[in-house]
Amino acid sequence: MEALIDATDQQMATLGALVDMAQSIEGAIASLQAARDGVLALASQWAHEIAEQGRHPDCGDMAARSVAAELGAALRVSDRTMQRRMADAEFLVTRFPLVWAAQGAGRISAAHARVIVEAGAHLMHAGDRDAYAAEMVVNAEVESPNRLTRIARRAAERFQPRTLDERHADAREQRRVWIKDAPDGMAELGLLGPAALVQGAFDRLTGMAKAVQAQPEQAEFGHAPSGEDPGSALDQHPLDQHPLDQRSLDQLRADLALDVLLSGSPVGHDGAIGAEGVLGAIRAHVSVTVPVMTLLGCSETPAELDGRRPIDAETARVLAGAASGWDRVLTHPITGAVLAVDRYRPGADLRRHLRARDQRCRFPGCGRSQHESDIDHTHDAVLGGATREENLAHLCRRHHMLKHHSPWHIERLDAGLFAWTSPTGRTYIDRPQPPTTVTFVEDGVIAPF
C-alpha cells in the first residue's frame, strides 16, 4: 500500500497548509537567531572597547569573560559557552555581513550561515569574503546545508591566497590521535589525518563489515558479486538483504577497527572468516575527481575526494598514478556540464557516467554519495522504462523507497535536472552537482569551476 494514497483532498490541503506554516516559522526562527547574534556581537565589541579604553594588559580577555558571565547568568548558560557564542557572533556579523543580513531576512537558516562561515573562515581580504558570501547566499537559498558544505568548500578555494597544497602541508603537522571518556564504561577514539588516508581506512572498514554481514550462505539471495558495490545495484530492494550477523554496520566497523588496532587481525566476529580470508582481502575504495590540468601538473586546482572534500593536488596525482584504472569525464568548456565518460579499460560505461553526473542522491536536499545509493529507473523498468542515461538516477535507499511507495513523483528535465512533485503538488528541482573541472569564460581566461 502506498503512503498517503488514500488521503482526501481536504487532508492534502491540510498538509499543504502545514508545509506553508513550517516554512514561515523557519524563516522567523532564522531572523530571530540573526538578531540574537547581533546582540551578542555588540556585547563582544563593547567588552573590547572597554578594554581598549582602559588599556587592559590582557587585551580584553577579562572584560569579555565578565560580559559573558553576565549574559550567561541571565540566560542560564555556561559563561564559557556564552563567550564562545559571542566570539562566533562577532565573527559572523563583522566578517560576513552579507550572510548575516540574508539570515536576518529569513532567506537562509542559521545552519546555512554556519556552513558558509566555516568554509570561508580563512579568507583574509574583505572583498574576497564579500564576493564569496554573495555567491554562497544564492546557493544557500536553493540547497540544504549538507549539500552547501561541498559547494562552499569548492568556492572558497577560488579566493584562497595560498594553494591547498601549501595549507595541507601545514595541516599535516597537526595530525594526532586522542581519546575522550564517554558514559557507561565507554570511550571515544579520534584520529585527525590526511583525508585520503582516513577516508580509505573508513571505506575498508565498511567493506569488511559488509563482508561479515554477507556471509557465503547469502549468495542465494542475489547479493552483488565480490568487488561490486552492493549499494549501487540497479533497483536493489532492501527486502532482498538477509544478513546473518545482526550487528549494524556501525557496530561492525567499531569491532573490526579495535581488532586491527589491538591484534593486527580483522576478526570482528565469531565465525569462520579470518584475517587471511575474505576480510583480509578487502581493499579500500577511494573516489577522487582530478581536473586534467592538475593531473598533468600544469595547475594546482584542488581535486575532490568522493565529491565531498578538497584534497591537495600532489596527493591526487599520487592516487591517480597508483590506480589500476580511472574514468575520464568530458565536460562542456563553458558550462562545465558532464558530456560523456569513458575509460581506457573495458567497464560499465553507463554506470560510470551516472556516478560522474549525479555524485550523490538526486532527491532535493539529500547529501548521500553515489556509493551509498542505488541506481534507479526513473520510469520503472517493469513498466517499460529503458536502461539509458536519461532514465536513470542515483537514489539513496530512503528516497528510493519514498519514490516507489508514496505519491512523490520524479520527472527528468533537460540539462540533468530532476523535478520532484510532492503529495501537496509542490515541485522541487534537483540540480546536478557541478564536477571539479576547468571552464573557459568569454575573454579566454581559464577559471576553475
matplotlib code that plots the C-alpha trace (Angstrom):
import matplotlib.pyplot as plt

x = [0.0, 1.4, 1.8, -0.9, -2.6, -5.9, -5.7, -8.6, -8.3, -9.1, -6.3, -3.8, -4.8, -4.1, -0.7, -0.1, -1.1, 1.3, 4.2, 3.4, 3.4, 6.6, 8.4, 7.1, 8.2, 11.7, 12.1, 11.1, 13.4, 16.3, 15.6, 15.4, 18.7, 20.3, 19.0, 20.5, 23.8, 23.7, 23.2, 26.0, 28.3, 27.6, 28.3, 31.6, 32.6, 31.5, 33.8, 36.8, 36.1, 36.1, 39.4, 41.0, 39.7, 41.4, 44.4, 43.9, 47.1, 45.1, 43.8, 40.2, 40.0, 38.8, 36.3, 34.9, 34.7, 32.8, 30.3, 29.9, 29.3, 26.6, 24.8, 25.3, 23.8, 20.8, 20.2, 21.1, 24.0, 27.6, 29.8, 32.3, 29.5, 28.3, 31.8, 32.2, 28.8, 29.8, 33.0, 31.2, 28.5, 31.1, 32.9, 29.7, 28.5, 31.8, 33.4, 30.4, 27.7, 26.0, 25.5, 24.2, 21.8, 20.4, 19.8, 18.1, 15.8, 14.8, 16.3, 18.8, 18.9, 21.5, 22.8, 23.4, 25.2, 27.4, 28.4, 29.3, 31.3, 33.2, 34.3, 35.3, 36.8, 40.4, 39.7, 41.7, 40.5, 37.1, 36.5, 37.1, 34.8, 32.0, 32.3, 32.4, 29.5, 27.3, 27.8, 27.1, 23.9, 22.4, 23.3, 22.0, 18.6, 18.1, 20.3, 20.4, 23.2, 24.9, 25.0, 26.1, 29.1, 30.7, 29.8, 31.2, 34.5, 34.9, 34.0, 36.3, 39.3, 39.0, 39.6, 42.3, 45.7, 47.6, 47.2, 45.6, 49.0, 50.6, 47.9, 47.8, 51.5, 50.9, 47.8, 49.6, 51.7, 48.5, 47.8, 47.0, 45.0, 43.0, 40.7, 37.6, 35.7, 32.1, 29.4, 28.6, 32.2, 32.7, 35.2, 35.8, 38.9, 39.5, 42.1, 43.0, 45.0, 45.1, 41.6, 42.5, 44.0, 41.3, 38.6, 40.3, 40.6, 36.9, 35.9, 38.0, 36.3, 32.9, 33.9, 35.0, 31.8, 29.6, 31.6, 30.8, 27.1, 27.1, 28.4, 28.8, 25.4, 23.8, 24.8, 21.3, 19.7, 21.2, 23.8, 26.2, 29.3, 32.6, 34.3, 31.0, 29.4, 26.2, 24.7, 24.9, 23.0, 20.2, 16.9, 18.1, 15.4, 16.1, 14.0, 16.5, 19.0, 19.1, 22.1, 23.1, 25.1, 22.6, 25.1, 24.7, 27.4, 28.5, 28.9, 30.8, 33.1, 33.9, 34.6, 36.8, 38.8, 39.6, 40.5, 43.0, 44.5, 44.9, 45.8, 46.5, 43.8, 40.4, 38.3, 35.3, 33.1, 33.0, 32.6, 35.0, 36.1, 39.5, 42.2, 43.6, 40.1, 37.6, 38.2, 41.9, 41.3, 39.0, 40.7, 39.8, 37.9, 38.6, 36.9, 39.0, 38.0, 41.0, 41.0, 43.1, 45.4, 46.1, 46.8, 49.3, 51.0, 50.0, 47.6, 47.1, 43.3, 42.3, 41.0, 37.9, 37.7, 34.4, 32.8, 32.8, 36.0, 39.0, 42.4, 45.8, 47.0, 50.1, 48.1, 45.6, 48.4, 49.9, 46.5, 45.8, 49.3, 48.8, 45.2, 44.7, 42.2, 40.4, 37.5, 37.8, 34.9, 34.4, 32.8, 31.5, 34.2, 31.8, 29.1, 31.1, 28.2, 29.1, 29.1, 30.4, 32.5, 34.9, 37.6, 40.8, 39.9, 36.6, 34.0, 30.4, 30.4, 26.9, 27.3, 30.5, 28.7, 25.8, 28.3, 30.1, 26.8, 25.0, 27.7, 25.1, 21.4, 19.2, 16.4, 16.4, 18.5, 20.0, 23.7, 24.2, 27.1, 26.5, 28.4, 25.7, 22.9, 21.0, 20.8, 17.0, 14.9, 13.0, 10.3, 10.1, 11.7, 8.8, 6.6, 8.9, 11.4, 14.7, 18.1, 19.5, 21.2, 18.1, 16.0, 18.4, 19.4, 21.1, 18.7, 19.7, 17.7, 15.4, 14.4, 14.4, 11.6, 9.9, 9.6, 8.1, 5.8, 4.4, 2.7, 6.1, 6.7, 10.0, 10.4, 13.6, 14.1, 16.7, 20.3, 20.3, 17.6, 15.1, 11.7, 10.1, 6.4, 5.3, 1.9, 0.7, 1.5, 4.7, 7.6, 11.2, 14.1, 17.2, 20.3, 23.3, 26.4, 29.0, 32.1, 35.6, 36.8, 38.1, 35.8, 36.6, 35.0, 34.4, 37.6, 39.6, 40.6, 40.7, 38.8, 38.2, 34.6]
y = [0.0, 3.4, 6.1, 8.9, 7.2, 7.2, 10.8, 13.0, 16.4, 18.1, 16.2, 17.0, 20.7, 20.4, 19.0, 21.9, 24.4, 22.7, 23.0, 26.7, 27.2, 25.3, 27.5, 30.7, 29.6, 28.6, 32.0, 33.7, 31.5, 32.4, 36.1, 35.8, 33.9, 36.5, 39.2, 37.3, 37.1, 40.9, 41.4, 39.0, 40.7, 44.1, 42.7, 41.4, 44.6, 46.6, 44.5, 45.1, 48.8, 49.0, 47.1, 49.4, 52.4, 51.2, 49.8, 46.4, 44.3, 41.1, 42.6, 42.4, 38.8, 39.5, 42.1, 39.5, 37.0, 39.4, 40.2, 36.5, 35.7, 38.4, 37.2, 33.5, 34.0, 35.9, 33.3, 30.3, 29.3, 28.5, 31.6, 29.6, 28.7, 32.3, 33.6, 31.2, 32.3, 35.9, 35.3, 33.3, 36.0, 38.8, 36.8, 36.3, 39.9, 41.7, 39.4, 38.1, 40.9, 39.7, 36.2, 37.7, 40.0, 37.1, 35.2, 38.2, 38.4, 34.8, 33.8, 31.3, 29.4, 29.5, 26.2, 27.6, 30.6, 28.4, 26.3, 29.4, 31.0, 27.8, 27.2, 30.8, 31.4, 31.6, 34.3, 37.3, 40.1, 41.7, 41.9, 38.2, 37.4, 39.6, 38.1, 34.6, 35.3, 36.8, 33.6, 31.3, 33.1, 32.4, 28.7, 28.5, 29.7, 26.5, 23.9, 22.1, 22.8, 19.4, 20.0, 23.6, 22.4, 20.9, 23.9, 26.3, 24.5, 24.4, 28.1, 29.2, 27.7, 30.2, 33.0, 31.5, 33.3, 30.1, 26.9, 23.8, 22.0, 24.7, 24.7, 20.9, 20.7, 22.9, 21.0, 17.6, 18.8, 18.8, 15.1, 13.3, 10.7, 11.4, 9.7, 11.1, 9.4, 8.6, 7.4, 3.8, 2.5, 3.7, 5.9, 7.6, 7.3, 10.1, 10.5, 13.5, 12.8, 13.3, 13.0, 10.4, 8.0, 8.5, 8.1, 5.0, 3.4, 4.1, 2.6, -0.5, -1.0, -0.6, -3.2, -5.7, -5.0, -5.8, -8.9, -10.1, -9.4, -11.0, -14.5, -17.1, -18.6, -15.3, -15.9, -17.4, -14.1, -12.4, -10.1, -8.2, -10.2, -9.6, -6.4, -4.6, -2.1, -3.7, -0.3, 0.6, -2.4, -1.5, -1.1, -3.2, -3.5, -3.5, -6.6, -8.6, -8.4, -11.2, -10.5, -13.4, -11.2, -8.9, -6.2, -2.9, -1.5, 1.0, -1.8, -4.0, -1.1, -0.4, -4.1, -4.5, -1.3, -2.4, -5.9, -4.4, -1.9, -4.4, -7.6, -6.7, -9.2, -8.0, -10.7, -8.7, -11.7, -15.3, -17.1, -18.8, -15.8, -14.8, -12.3, -14.4, -14.9, -12.5, -9.7, -9.6, -9.3, -6.2, -3.2, 0.5, 2.2, 6.0, 8.0, 11.1, 13.7, 15.4, 18.2, 17.1, 20.2, 19.3, 15.7, 16.9, 19.2, 22.3, 23.6, 23.4, 23.4, 21.1, 17.6, 16.3, 13.2, 11.3, 14.5, 15.9, 17.5, 19.0, 17.3, 18.7, 18.2, 16.2, 13.5, 13.4, 12.8, 10.0, 8.3, 8.6, 7.2, 4.2, 3.4, 0.4, 2.3, 5.7, 7.4, 10.3, 12.8, 15.1, 18.4, 21.4, 24.1, 26.9, 25.4, 22.5, 20.1, 16.4, 15.4, 11.9, 9.4, 6.9, 4.6, 3.2, -0.2, -2.0, -1.4, -0.3, 3.0, 3.9, 3.4, 5.5, 8.2, 8.2, 8.4, 11.3, 13.1, 12.6, 12.4, 11.9, 11.0, 13.1, 13.8, 17.6, 18.3, 14.7, 14.5, 10.7, 9.9, 7.7, 4.9, 4.8, 5.0, 2.7, 3.3, 3.6, 3.7, 7.0, 5.3, 1.8, -1.0, -3.3, -0.7, -0.5, 2.0, 1.8, 1.3, 4.5, 7.6, 9.7, 7.2, 6.5, 8.4, 7.7, 7.5, 6.6, 3.7, 6.1, 8.1, 5.1, 3.6, 7.0, 7.1, 3.7, 3.7, 7.2, 9.8, 11.6, 11.7, 12.3, 13.6, 14.1, 17.6, 18.9, 19.6, 16.8, 18.4, 16.3, 17.7, 16.1, 16.7, 16.3, 14.9, 18.5, 19.4, 21.4, 20.9, 20.8, 21.0, 19.0, 20.2, 18.1, 19.0, 20.6, 18.5, 19.8, 20.9, 24.0, 26.3, 29.0, 32.4, 34.6, 36.6, 33.4, 33.3, 29.8, 29.6, 26.6, 25.6]
z = [0.0, -1.0, 1.7, 1.5, -1.4, 0.5, 1.7, 0.8, -1.0, 2.3, 4.1, 1.4, 1.7, 5.4, 4.7, 2.3, 4.9, 7.5, 5.0, 4.5, 8.3, 8.7, 6.1, 7.7, 11.2, 9.9, 8.4, 11.6, 13.7, 11.3, 11.7, 15.5, 15.6, 13.5, 15.8, 18.8, 17.0, 16.5, 20.2, 21.2, 18.6, 20.1, 23.6, 22.5, 20.7, 23.8, 26.0, 23.6, 23.6, 27.4, 27.4, 24.8, 26.7, 29.9, 28.1, 29.8, 29.5, 28.8, 25.5, 26.8, 27.8, 31.3, 30.1, 27.6, 30.5, 32.6, 29.9, 29.1, 32.8, 33.0, 29.8, 30.8, 34.3, 32.8, 30.1, 32.3, 30.1, 31.0, 30.7, 28.6, 26.2, 26.1, 25.4, 22.6, 21.2, 21.4, 19.5, 16.8, 16.5, 16.2, 13.5, 11.5, 11.9, 11.2, 8.6, 6.8, 6.9, 3.7, 5.2, 8.5, 6.6, 4.5, 7.7, 9.3, 6.3, 6.7, 3.3, 4.8, 8.1, 10.8, 9.6, 6.1, 7.6, 9.8, 6.7, 4.7, 7.5, 8.3, 4.7, 4.2, 7.7, 6.3, 3.7, 4.8, 2.5, 3.0, -0.8, -1.2, 1.7, 0.3, -3.2, -1.8, 0.6, -2.2, -4.3, -1.4, -0.2, -3.7, -3.4, 0.2, -0.9, -3.0, -1.3, 2.0, 4.4, 3.9, 0.1, 0.6, 2.5, -0.6, -2.8, -0.2, 0.2, -3.5, -3.9, -1.0, -2.8, -5.6, -3.2, -1.1, -1.3, -0.6, -2.5, -0.9, -1.2, 0.9, 3.5, 3.5, 4.3, 7.4, 8.4, 8.3, 11.2, 13.3, 12.8, 16.0, 17.9, 21.0, 23.5, 25.1, 28.0, 27.5, 29.9, 30.9, 30.6, 27.0, 25.4, 22.0, 19.9, 17.4, 14.6, 12.6, 9.4, 5.6, 4.2, 1.5, 4.1, 6.7, 4.0, 2.7, 6.2, 6.8, 3.4, 4.1, 7.5, 5.8, 3.2, 5.9, 7.9, 4.8, 4.2, 7.7, 7.1, 3.7, 4.6, 1.8, 2.6, 1.4, -2.3, -2.9, -2.1, -5.1, -3.5, -5.6, -6.7, -5.0, -5.9, -6.8, -4.6, -3.3, -2.7, -6.4, -7.8, -10.2, -8.4, -5.4, -2.9, 0.9, 1.4, -0.7, 2.1, 4.7, 7.0, 9.2, 11.5, 13.3, 14.2, 12.5, 10.1, 12.8, 15.4, 13.0, 11.9, 15.6, 16.4, 13.3, 14.0, 17.5, 16.3, 13.8, 16.3, 19.2, 17.3, 13.7, 12.6, 11.3, 13.0, 14.1, 14.6, 15.9, 12.6, 10.2, 8.1, 9.3, 8.6, 5.8, 4.4, 3.0, 5.5, 4.9, 1.2, 1.4, 0.0, 0.4, -2.4, -2.7, -5.4, -6.5, -9.1, -10.6, -13.2, -16.1, -15.8, -12.2, -13.2, -15.7, -13.1, -15.0, -12.4, -8.6, -8.8, -5.9, -6.5, -4.7, -2.5, -3.1, -4.3, -0.8, 0.3, -1.4, -1.3, -2.3, -5.9, -5.0, -3.2, -6.1, -8.6, -6.4, -6.1, -9.9, -10.7, -8.5, -9.7, -11.9, -14.0, -13.9, -15.5, -17.9, -17.5, -20.5, -19.6, -21.5, -21.7, -20.8, -18.5, -17.0, -17.6, -17.9, -21.6, -21.6, -19.6, -21.0, -19.7, -21.3, -20.0, -20.6, -18.0, -17.2, -19.1, -18.3, -14.5, -14.5, -16.5, -13.9, -11.0, -12.6, -13.4, -10.1, -7.5, -4.8, -4.3, -6.6, -4.1, -3.2, -0.1, 0.2, 0.5, 0.4, -2.0, -5.1, -3.3, -0.7, -3.3, -5.8, -9.5, -10.1, -13.2, -13.2, -15.3, -13.8, -15.7, -15.1, -16.9, -19.9, -18.6, -20.6, -19.0, -20.5, -19.0, -19.4, -17.4, -14.6, -11.4, -8.1, -5.1, -1.6, -0.1, 1.9, -1.2, -3.5, -1.3, -1.0, -4.8, -5.1, -2.0, -1.8, -4.1, -4.6, -8.4, -10.2, -13.7, -15.7, -17.3, -19.6, -18.5, -16.0, -13.8, -11.9, -10.9, -7.8, -7.2, -3.6, -2.4, -2.0, -5.6, -4.9, -7.3, -6.1, -8.6, -8.0, -9.9, -10.6, -8.6, -10.9, -11.3, -10.4, -13.8, -15.7, -17.7, -20.2, -20.0, -23.0, -22.6, -22.8, -19.1, -17.6, -14.3, -12.0, -12.0]

ax = plt.figure().add_subplot(projection="3d")
ax.plot(x, y, z, "-o")
ax.set_aspect("equal")
plt.show()
